[in-house]
């Protein structure tokens, strides 16, 4: 079952983990072992979650690495479906 307009994983992290608890981006970045600018790019949807970041997120925030990668894949696939045009009347 496809999601309708899934959130970018960075938006999810901001809305579920950072904003509700008032945690600073610097503190989360430190727990991930990345620079604040790296985390900001992710939170702003300017970068994706590669496998290494999925492992870091899993350790720092919970959820499995696979769930972080699946969230990124759902987001990417939804946007690709909006942009890819097929010849004929092909539907999925």
Buried (B, 14 or more C-beta within 10 A) or exposed (E): EEEEEBBBBBBBBBEEBBEEEEEEBEEBBBBBEBEBEBBBBBBEBEBBBEEEBBBBBBEBBEBEBEBBBBBBBBBBEBEEEEEEEEEEEEEE
